[in-house]
């Protein structure tokens, strides 16, 4: 709500997501409400060093696509540009990465237009992952994602409607 412009965007600041993609994402917002940088569409790729993270993302996203559909390939992207009114209407809820699953699932169910642009997720240029460092850590971190997917699939009656 504090954003002054009509558009908002967010991404990881470890340079695993290319800021150079933002102009393309902005252009796509001429015809849609939300644009997701996807590691799984077109010529996209996931080149992170941690193979557990890559595998975990693939499994969670395959599960989300199976249950939620909606044409989104990367529900856990976290690389998003959107019309401010879409984000304000939908609201961002849940924590860590679950917020992205929740936001995109509710946006799709509510009739917001979503597009994806491919990108290559690079190994982080700086910093350390806050996700996990072991298989057990990934399982603990992944469980809230699975719960969020089930909640979105069941529907919680809080879908928003786009103002057009």
Protein Blocks (a to p, Z undefined) as FASTA:
>chain_A
ZZmbfbdcdddfehpacfklmmmmmmmmmmmmbdcddfkgcjbccfbfblmlmmmmmmmm
mmmmmmnnnopablmnopacddfklmmmnopgdefjlmmmmmmmmmmmnopacddddddd
dddfedcdfkbmcfklmmmmmmmmmmmmmmmmnonoiaccddZZ
